[in-house]
Amino acid sequence: MRPTLLTATFLAAAALMPFAPAAGAADRRVEVVNASGRTMMEFYASNTNRSSWEEDILGNDVLPSGRSVVINIDDGSGACRFDVLAVLDGGRRVEQRNINVCEVSRHTVR
C-alpha cells in the first residue's frame, strides 16, 4: 500500500492545464471524483480500441475518498471513448466502459 496522498504538485500541474482546447481539438479533461468510501490506489484510462490498460495515472499518489482530481485523458490518438478502471484500497475494482471523455467533464467512482 502506498502511503502518499495526491501531492500539491500533481494538483497544481492539473490546475495549470489550459482551459480552452486548441481549435478543432476536443477537451479531454475529466474531474475524477472518489465517492467510494475507500482510498483510490490506482486509476487507469485506456481508449476503447486497446486490449489492455495503459499505465496507472495516479502513479505513486493515491486519491482519498471525498477528494477529486482533474485528469487530461488524452492518449494522443484523437479518441474520445475510453474505458476506466479504479482500484480501491482493499483491492476492489470499479470499471466503467465506453465513456466519452470529450463530452463528460466529471466521472464519479462509487
PyRosetta script that sets phi, psi and omega in degrees:
from pyrosetta import init, pose_from_sequence

init()
pose = pose_from_sequence("MRPTLLTATFLAAAALMPFAPAAGAADRRVEVVNASGRTMMEFYASNTNRSSWEEDILGNDVLPSGRSVVINIDDGSGACRFDVLAVLDGGRRVEQRNINVCEVSRHTVR")
pose.set_psi(1, 131.8)
pose.set_omega(1, 179.9)
pose.set_phi(2, -86.4)
pose.set_psi(2, 126.4)
pose.set_omega(2, -174.9)
pose.set_phi(3, -84.3)
pose.set_psi(3, -5.5)
pose.set_omega(3, -173.7)
pose.set_phi(4, -82.1)
pose.set_psi(4, 154.4)
pose.set_omega(4, 173.6)
pose.set_phi(5, -100.6)
pose.set_psi(5, 164.2)
pose.set_omega(5, 173.6)
pose.set_phi(6, -55.2)
pose.set_psi(6, 126.6)
pose.set_omega(6, -174.3)
pose.set_phi(7, -80.7)
pose.set_psi(7, 157.7)
pose.set_omega(7, 177.2)
pose.set_phi(8, -61.3)
pose.set_psi(8, -32.6)
pose.set_omega(8, 178.8)
pose.set_phi(9, -61.9)
pose.set_psi(9, -45.8)
pose.set_omega(9, -179.7)
pose.set_phi(10, -62.6)
pose.set_psi(10, -45.2)
pose.set_omega(10, 179.8)
pose.set_phi(11, -65.7)
pose.set_psi(11, -39.0)
pose.set_omega(11, 179.4)
pose.set_phi(12, -66.1)
pose.set_psi(12, -40.5)
pose.set_omega(12, 178.4)
pose.set_phi(13, -62.5)
pose.set_psi(13, -40.8)
pose.set_omega(13, 178.5)
pose.set_phi(14, -65.4)
pose.set_psi(14, -37.7)
pose.set_omega(14, -178.6)
pose.set_phi(15, -70.0)
pose.set_psi(15, -24.7)
pose.set_omega(15, -178.4)
pose.set_phi(16, -84.1)
pose.set_psi(16, -5.0)
pose.set_omega(16, 178.2)
pose.set_phi(17, -60.8)
pose.set_psi(17, 142.2)
pose.set_omega(17, 179.7)
pose.set_phi(18, -61.0)
pose.set_psi(18, 144.7)
pose.set_omega(18, -177.8)
pose.set_phi(19, -85.0)
pose.set_psi(19, -23.1)
pose.set_omega(19, -180.0)
pose.set_phi(20, -109.2)
pose.set_psi(20, 123.7)
pose.set_omega(20, 177.7)
pose.set_phi(21, -69.6)
pose.set_psi(21, 156.0)
pose.set_omega(21, 176.9)
pose.set_phi(22, -60.9)
pose.set_psi(22, 155.8)
pose.set_omega(22, -179.0)
pose.set_phi(23, -55.0)
pose.set_psi(23, 129.6)
pose.set_omega(23, 179.1)
pose.set_phi(24, 82.9)
pose.set_psi(24, -9.5)
pose.set_omega(24, -178.8)
pose.set_phi(25, -94.4)
pose.set_psi(25, 144.4)
pose.set_omega(25, 177.8)
pose.set_phi(26, -89.0)
pose.set_psi(26, 145.4)
pose.set_omega(26, 177.1)
pose.set_phi(27, -81.3)
pose.set_psi(27, 118.1)
pose.set_omega(27, -178.6)
pose.set_phi(28, -109.8)
pose.set_psi(28, 18.4)
pose.set_omega(28, 176.6)
pose.set_phi(29, -79.0)
pose.set_psi(29, 127.0)
pose.set_omega(29, -178.9)
pose.set_phi(30, -129.1)
pose.set_psi(30, 131.2)
pose.set_omega(30, 173.4)
pose.set_phi(31, -81.4)
pose.set_psi(31, 118.2)
pose.set_omega(31, 177.5)
pose.set_phi(32, -95.5)
pose.set_psi(32, 119.0)
pose.set_omega(32, -177.3)
pose.set_phi(33, -107.3)
pose.set_psi(33, 127.2)
pose.set_omega(33, 177.5)
pose.set_phi(34, -96.4)
pose.set_psi(34, 101.2)
pose.set_omega(34, 178.4)
pose.set_phi(35, -114.6)
pose.set_psi(35, 28.9)
pose.set_omega(35, -173.5)
pose.set_phi(36, -85.0)
pose.set_psi(36, -17.9)
pose.set_omega(36, -173.8)
pose.set_phi(37, 84.8)
pose.set_psi(37, -0.4)
pose.set_omega(37, 179.4)
pose.set_phi(38, -133.5)
pose.set_psi(38, 158.2)
pose.set_omega(38, 176.5)
pose.set_phi(39, -70.8)
pose.set_psi(39, 133.5)
pose.set_omega(39, 175.1)
pose.set_phi(40, -83.5)
pose.set_psi(40, 120.0)
pose.set_omega(40, -176.9)
pose.set_phi(41, -91.3)
pose.set_psi(41, -32.7)
pose.set_omega(41, -177.9)
pose.set_phi(42, -144.3)
pose.set_psi(42, 152.3)
pose.set_omega(42, 175.1)
pose.set_phi(43, -145.3)
pose.set_psi(43, 129.3)
pose.set_omega(43, -178.3)
pose.set_phi(44, -124.7)
pose.set_psi(44, 146.3)
pose.set_omega(44, 172.5)
pose.set_phi(45, -141.0)
pose.set_psi(45, 120.2)
pose.set_omega(45, -180.0)
pose.set_phi(46, -128.6)
pose.set_psi(46, 136.2)
pose.set_omega(46, -179.0)
pose.set_phi(47, -64.3)
pose.set_psi(47, 149.3)
pose.set_omega(47, -169.5)
pose.set_phi(48, -62.8)
pose.set_psi(48, -13.5)
pose.set_omega(48, 177.7)
pose.set_phi(49, -82.8)
pose.set_psi(49, -5.1)
pose.set_omega(49, -179.4)
pose.set_phi(50, -92.9)
pose.set_psi(50, 148.9)
pose.set_omega(50, -179.9)
pose.set_phi(51, -99.4)
pose.set_psi(51, -2.9)
pose.set_omega(51, 179.0)
pose.set_phi(52, -140.3)
pose.set_psi(52, 164.9)
pose.set_omega(52, -179.6)
pose.set_phi(53, -77.2)
pose.set_psi(53, 143.5)
pose.set_omega(53, 172.8)
pose.set_phi(54, -75.1)
pose.set_psi(54, -169.9)
pose.set_omega(54, -177.8)
pose.set_phi(55, -71.8)
pose.set_psi(55, 159.5)
pose.set_omega(55, 177.5)
pose.set_phi(56, -65.1)
pose.set_psi(56, 116.2)
pose.set_omega(56, -177.2)
pose.set_phi(57, -66.0)
pose.set_psi(57, -32.2)
pose.set_omega(57, -179.6)
pose.set_phi(58, -73.5)
pose.set_psi(58, -20.9)
pose.set_omega(58, -179.9)
pose.set_phi(59, 60.4)
pose.set_psi(59, -123.7)
pose.set_omega(59, -179.4)
pose.set_phi(60, -85.7)
pose.set_psi(60, -1.3)
pose.set_omega(60, -177.9)
pose.set_phi(61, -96.1)
pose.set_psi(61, 168.7)
pose.set_omega(61, 175.9)
pose.set_phi(62, -132.0)
pose.set_psi(62, 163.7)
pose.set_omega(62, 178.1)
pose.set_phi(63, -121.6)
pose.set_psi(63, 106.6)
pose.set_omega(63, -179.4)
pose.set_phi(64, -63.1)
pose.set_psi(64, 154.0)
pose.set_omega(64, 176.0)
pose.set_phi(65, -59.9)
pose.set_psi(65, 140.0)
pose.set_omega(65, -179.5)
pose.set_phi(66, 88.7)
pose.set_psi(66, -4.0)
pose.set_omega(66, -179.7)
pose.set_phi(67, -109.6)
pose.set_psi(67, 166.7)
pose.set_omega(67, 178.2)
pose.set_phi(68, -142.4)
pose.set_psi(68, 164.8)
pose.set_omega(68, 176.8)
pose.set_phi(69, -149.1)
pose.set_psi(69, 144.8)
pose.set_omega(69, 176.2)
pose.set_phi(70, -91.6)
pose.set_psi(70, 126.7)
pose.set_omega(70, -178.0)
pose.set_phi(71, -123.0)
pose.set_psi(71, 134.5)
pose.set_omega(71, 174.1)
pose.set_phi(72, -88.0)
pose.set_psi(72, 103.7)
pose.set_omega(72, -176.9)
pose.set_phi(73, -91.5)
pose.set_psi(73, 77.1)
pose.set_omega(73, -178.2)
pose.set_phi(74, -133.8)
pose.set_psi(74, 114.3)
pose.set_omega(74, -179.1)
pose.set_phi(75, -96.3)
pose.set_psi(75, 7.9)
pose.set_omega(75, 178.2)
pose.set_phi(76, 84.1)
pose.set_psi(76, -2.0)
pose.set_omega(76, -177.0)
pose.set_phi(77, -87.8)
pose.set_psi(77, -14.6)
pose.set_omega(77, -174.7)
pose.set_phi(78, 87.8)
pose.set_psi(78, -1.9)
pose.set_omega(78, -178.9)
pose.set_phi(79, -69.4)
pose.set_psi(79, 147.5)
pose.set_omega(79, 175.1)
pose.set_phi(80, -109.9)
pose.set_psi(80, -22.3)
pose.set_omega(80, -175.6)
pose.set_phi(81, -96.6)
pose.set_psi(81, 123.2)
pose.set_omega(81, -177.4)
pose.set_phi(82, -132.6)
pose.set_psi(82, 148.9)
pose.set_omega(82, 168.0)
pose.set_phi(83, -96.3)
pose.set_psi(83, 141.4)
pose.set_omega(83, 178.7)
pose.set_phi(84, -125.4)
pose.set_psi(84, 149.7)
pose.set_omega(84, 179.5)
pose.set_phi(85, -138.5)
pose.set_psi(85, 125.0)
pose.set_omega(85, 173.0)
pose.set_phi(86, -111.0)
pose.set_psi(86, 132.7)
pose.set_omega(86, 175.5)
pose.set_phi(87, -110.3)
pose.set_psi(87, 120.4)
pose.set_omega(87, -175.2)
pose.set_phi(88, -97.4)
pose.set_psi(88, 160.8)
pose.set_omega(88, 174.7)
pose.set_phi(89, -53.3)
pose.set_psi(89, 129.8)
pose.set_omega(89, -177.0)
pose.set_phi(90, 99.3)
pose.set_psi(90, -8.2)
pose.set_omega(90, 174.4)
pose.set_phi(91, 96.8)
pose.set_psi(91, -6.4)
pose.set_omega(91, 179.6)
pose.set_phi(92, -62.7)
pose.set_psi(92, 135.0)
pose.set_omega(92, -179.6)
pose.set_phi(93, -110.0)
pose.set_psi(93, 130.4)
pose.set_omega(93, 177.7)
pose.set_phi(94, -118.4)
pose.set_psi(94, 113.7)
pose.set_omega(94, -174.7)
pose.set_phi(95, -119.4)
pose.set_psi(95, 139.3)
pose.set_omega(95, 174.6)
pose.set_phi(96, -137.0)
pose.set_psi(96, 136.4)
pose.set_omega(96, -175.1)
pose.set_phi(97, -105.2)
pose.set_psi(97, 150.6)
pose.set_omega(97, 167.2)
pose.set_phi(98, 60.6)
pose.set_psi(98, 47.2)
pose.set_omega(98, 176.9)
pose.set_phi(99, -86.2)
pose.set_psi(99, 130.3)
pose.set_omega(99, 177.8)
pose.set_phi(100, -88.0)
pose.set_psi(100, 97.3)
pose.set_omega(100, -175.8)
pose.set_phi(101, -74.8)
pose.set_psi(101, -7.8)
pose.set_omega(101, 174.4)
pose.set_phi(102, -81.8)
pose.set_psi(102, -17.2)
pose.set_omega(102, -179.4)
pose.set_phi(103, -114.1)
pose.set_psi(103, -25.1)
pose.set_omega(103, -176.4)
pose.set_phi(104, -94.7)
pose.set_psi(104, 129.0)
pose.set_omega(104, 178.8)
pose.set_phi(105, -105.1)
pose.set_psi(105, -8.4)
pose.set_omega(105, -179.8)
pose.set_phi(106, -143.5)
pose.set_psi(106, 135.3)
pose.set_omega(106, 175.6)
pose.set_phi(107, -128.2)
pose.set_psi(107, 122.5)
pose.set_omega(107, -178.5)
pose.set_phi(108, -105.3)
pose.set_psi(108, 128.4)
pose.set_omega(108, 176.0)
pose.set_phi(109, -97.8)
pose.set_psi(109, 121.5)
pose.set_omega(109, -179.7)
pose.set_phi(110, -113.5)
pose.dump_pdb("model.pdb")
